[in-house]
Amino acid sequence: MRPASRPRLVLASLLGPVAWVLAFLLVSVLINFTIEIELGLLVTVASLVVAALVLALLRHGRDSEERRYVGPA
């Protein structure tokens, strides 16, 4: 198998937590366990924020390395 491309990895990193939020919202509507669902939503939103921050830091680091070694065009 080939490794996933960078855009697919980014998409999976961001859409995974969003899918969990939607699943938790659906379950919270169908089943009335609000405290447990709210805790699950909190954990999922936190993972989405962490994923977005890590991806932003990785992009910033990659861009700065590229600027450092490539130089002006």
Phi, psi and omega in degrees: 000144177277148174293152180292147178288162182301315179298325178291323177295318178295316179299316179294322180294328181268325182280336179301304178297326178296320178297322178294320178299315179297320178296317178296321178296318178297316179295321180294331177285319184282324182237138187264055173256072192293321183294314180294321180293318179297321177296317177298318177297320179297316179296319182292317178296321177297320179292326176295317180295317179297317179299317180295319179295317180297317179296322178294318178295319178297318179295318179298316179297318179295318180295319180291322176296320180296316179295324182291319185266333181275317181079179181291148182275000000 
